[in-house]
Amino acid sequence: MKAKSDLLADRQRGDRLKKAKASPKAASGAPADPGARPTARKATTRMPARERRAQILEKAFEFFSEYGLTAQTRALAEACGVSQRLLYSVFPNKASLINAVYEQEIAGPFKAIWFVQLRNREVPLRERLLSFYREYYETILTRRWLRLFIYSSLAEVEMAPTYIAAIVRTLLETISEEAAADAGVRLPDDPALLQELGWVLHGNISHLGIRRHVYRDTTAAPVERVIDMHVTAFLAAVPLICQKPA
């Protein structure tokens, strides 16, 4: 089974062959008529630099999530309706474009207010976790976000490790600290185990998104009900995993 990036390349080659066959002169091998006008390339619509950058980023997010980060920028430029030259006038290289996609589309949707809400002990912990993960699932764990995140990991681009280091580790520690405080137990002394405790819940919710959007699992169980199940199981497990203070 071919990867989507290979299928895209095959489709582009097929399109070029069709254009060549459509030309009688090209098919016969006859030289081109020097007096004939060259086929004009569709003019690029002018727009302010800020709008052009936003347009390219939106298309790049869509394009990379479908075809992976190894797909050629020539095809991306065509998807954006611009030339490669114009694309590289906005982003000097592919790496800078990928970094911009990360900042806007991967890290950008995460809301700092979520940390504040998760630490608000005036609200029951179960309610805090359910509220957070329902919103996180709808806002972050979308089909395009997950596909791009997985593609970046397979391509060994620093997108996924950067996101985990910059955002997820703090999230895991927050969840673990709040769960331990709520259960009246002591957290693991090892920072790695502290994060693994958070992964018990966060990993299950993340994999729920992968199952629904990447594996295309068609189970009829409502997402909110499944999230509720994972939160319930996590809160019940914390006292068993952690030690009560002496």
N, C-alpha and C positions, 0 to 999 in steps of 0.2 A: 504494500500500500504506500503510495507516494505521499510525502509531506505537502502541505498546502503551498509552501514556497516553491516546490518543484512543479506542482500543478499550475501555479501562476506563471512560471517561466515557460512551461509547455504551451499554455494558452497564448502567451505573447508571441511565441515563435509561430504558432498556428495562424495568428492574426497577420503576421508579416508575410507568411506564405500565401495567404488568401489575397492580400493586396497585390503581391507579385503576379499571381495567376490572373488576377482581374485585368492586368495590363497586357494587351495583345503584343506590344513591342517587347515587353519584358519576357513574355513567354517564347517569342520567336528568336530572341537574342539580338534583335535589330537595335541599332544605336538610337538613343533618344533624339527626338527632334529638337535641334538647338534653338529653334524659334518658338518652341512651346513654352508656356509659362509654367514654372515649377508649382507644385501643389502647395498652397499656402497653409502654414501651421495656424491652427485656431488661435486667435489673439487672446492673450492673458488679460483678464479683467483687472483693471487698476483698482487698488484699494490702499488705504492708509497702512503704514508699516505695522502698527499695533494689530489691526484687523487681519492683515496677512499672516502675522506670526500666530495669532489665535487660530486661524483657519488651518494652517499647516499642523499645528499641535493636535487639533481635534482629529484631522485626517490621519496623522501619524499614530495616534492612540488606537484608532479603529483599524488601521492597516497592520500595525505590528501585532495587535492582539489576534488578528486573523491569520497572518502569514509568518509571524515570528520575527525576531530581531536580526536574523541573517538575510532577510529579504532585501533585494536591491533597492537603492534609493531612486533608481530610474523609474521603477514601477510606482513608488510612492509619489514621485513628482507628477506622474501621469494621473494618479488618483486625486491629487490636489489640483489638477488643472494648471500646473505651472511647469516651467522648464527646470532641469537640474541646476542650471546656472542661477536661476532665481531662488531655488530652494537653498543653495549654498551661500547665497547672499544674505539670507536670513539666519541660517545656522551654518557656521564655517565647516563643520564636518558632521559625520553621522553620530559620533560620540556626544557632541554637544546637543544634538537633537534628542537623543535618548535620555540624556540628563534632564532636559527640559520637560520631556514627557513624564519622567519620574516625579519631578517636583510638582507638576500640575495635576497629573492624573493618578499617581500612586500614593504619594504622601499628602497631596493637597486636600483630598476629601476628608481626611481624618480631622475631627474637631477637638481642639484643645479643651473645650468645655466638658468633654466626656470624662476627663480625668477628675475635674472638680466634682462632677455629679457622682462618680464612683466612690469618691472619698467622703461624701456627705452622709455622716452617720445618723443624721436626723431621719433619714429614710431607711426602712428595713433593707438589709443587704439583698435579699431575694428580689425585691422590687427594683433595686438599682441594677442588678445584673440582667434581669429580664428586659428592662427598658434599654440598657446599653446595647445588648446583643441583638435585639430586634432592630434597632436603628443601624447598628454596625452591619448587619446582614444586608439590609436594604440599600445602604449608602456605599459600602465598601465592597462587599462580596458579590459584585455583579459579574456577569459573564465575561465582559471585556476585561475588567480588572483582573480577574482570576487567570484568564488565558495569558495576558501579558506578563503577569507575575510568574507563571509557570514557564513560559517561553524564556524569560530572562534568566531563570535558574538553569535551564537546560543549556543556554548559550553561555553560561558562566559570566554573565554581566553582573555588575555589583548592585543591581537594582534591588533584588530581594534581600541580600545581606544588609544593605544600607537601611532598608525599611525596618528590618527586624532590630537592628542596632539602635536606630533613632527613635522608634515609636513602640514596637512590640515589647521590647524588654521592660520598658517603664510600665506598660500596660500589664504585663505578667506579674511584675512585682506589686503593683497596686492591687490587683485582684487577690493575690496570695495574702498580702498584709491585711486586707479588709476581711477576707474569709477567716483567717486565723483569729483576728480580734473578735469577730462575731461568734466564733465557736469557743473562744476562751482557751486556745491552745497555743503552743510555742512554734514559731516558724523554724524550718531547718536552718542550721548555722551555715551550711554550704550554699553560697549564692546560686550555684548551678541547680541545686535541688529546689531552691526557692522558685526559680524560673520554671522548672519542670512541673511544679505544683500548679502554676498558672496555666501551663500548656494542657493540663488535664481537661480544663474547660475550653480554653481558647482553641486548642487543636481540634476538638470535636466540632465546635461551631464552624471553624474554617473548613473542615472536611465536609461538613454538611453543604456548604456553598459549592465545593468542588463536585460533590456527587450530583447536585441538582443542575449546575451550570456547565460542567465539563464532561462528566460521565453521562449526563442527560438522564439521570434516574427519574423515572416517572411515578414514583410512589405517591399515593394520594394523601399521605399524612401531611397536614398543614405545617408550614415552617414554624409558626409560633408555638405549636404544640411540641414539636421536636426540640426547639430551644428550651422550652419549659422542662422537658425531660432531662436535658443535659445539665441545666442549672440545678435541678433537684438532686441529681446523682452526685454532682460536684460538692454541693453543700453537705450532703450526707457522708461523703468520703473524707472530707478535710479532717474531722476529728480522728479518723482511723489512721490517716497518713501522718499527721503531726502529733507531737507529744504535748501532754498537758504540762503547764509550768509546775515546777517542784514546789 
